[in-house]
Amino acid sequence: MHDRYNTLASLLFEIEKELRTLQLWAVESPSAEALASEQPFAVDTLSFSQWLQFIFLPKMYQIVESAGELPSSCSIAPMAEMSFAAEKIDARSIIRQLKALDRFICDQ
């Protein structure tokens, strides 16, 4: 069980590293209102990379730290493909990482 969280932490770290490499890591947090969006991926208030950085990664790191229950499914890579393509960002590397995360969670 502990190995599962180590693997998850490694996947999350790689996603964070790719965001930084692509210069998509924000220095300032969005407003509380933007973070409180109830839309999937906070599409009404955040860019996809902001959603990853400020909503998804913190929630997933919290699961790792607390050895909490993993989501029953995960399908983030398709949204990443659409979002990064619309922004004309070459995000093949981070999409590979997100696909690996999707597979890891779905196989649990």
N, C-alpha and C positions, 0 to 999 in steps of 0.2 A: 504494500500500500504506500509506503514511504517513497518508493521508487517512482510511483505514479505522479506524486507531487513534484519530485525532482525533475522529471521529464517535462511536466507542465511548466515549471518555472523556467527551464531552459528554452522552451518554445516561446514563452512570453518575452524573455530577455532578447531573443533573436528578433522578434517583431519590433520591440523597442529600439534595438540597434539599427534595424533597417529604416525606421522612421527618422532616426537621427542622421543616418547616412544620406537619405533622400532630402534632408533638410526640411522635413515636415514636422519636426518636434517644436512645439510652441514654447516660448519662454513664459508667457502669461496665460493664466487660466481664463477661460471664457466666464462670462457673468453667471451668477447663480441661476438666473432666469433661463439662460441658454442651456445650462446643464440639467435643468428640471424638465426638459422636453419629454413628452410622453410618446412621441412618434418613434417608430423603429429607427434605430441608428441616429436618432435626434436629427433627422434630415431637414427639419424645419429651422434648426438653430445652429447646427455645427457642420463643419466639413467632415468627411469620413475620417481623415487623419486625426482631427480633434476628438471625434467620438472614440477612436481607438485609444488615444492618449489619456483623455480625461474621464472616460466612463468605463470602457471595456477593460483596459489593462488594470486600473485600480481594483475593479471588482474581482478580476481573475487573480491578481496578486493576493487579495484578501482571502480568497478560497485556499490558495496555497498556504498562506501563513496560519490559517485556522484549521487546515486539513478538512475543509468543508466539502459539502456535496458538489460534485461537478454537474454542469448542465447535462440534460439528457441528450441533447443534440446541439450541433453547432454548424452554421453554414454562413460564415463570414466572407469567404473568398469570392463568391459571386458578386456580393455587394462591392467588395474592393475592386474587382475587375471593372464594374460599371462606373464606379466613382472616379477611379484613377484615369480611366479612359476619357471620361467627360472632362477631366482637368488636364488632359494631355500630359500625364506623368508616366514615365517609363517605370512601372512599379513591379516588374516581373519578379524581382527578388523578394519583395514583401508578400506578394501574392503566393509565391511558393511556400513561404513561412505560414501564411494563413491557411493554405490548403493542408499543410501538415498538422496544424492545430485542429482544423475541422475533423480530419481523419482520426486524430488522437482522441478527441472527445467523443466522436461517434462510435469508436471501437471500445469504449469503456463499458 
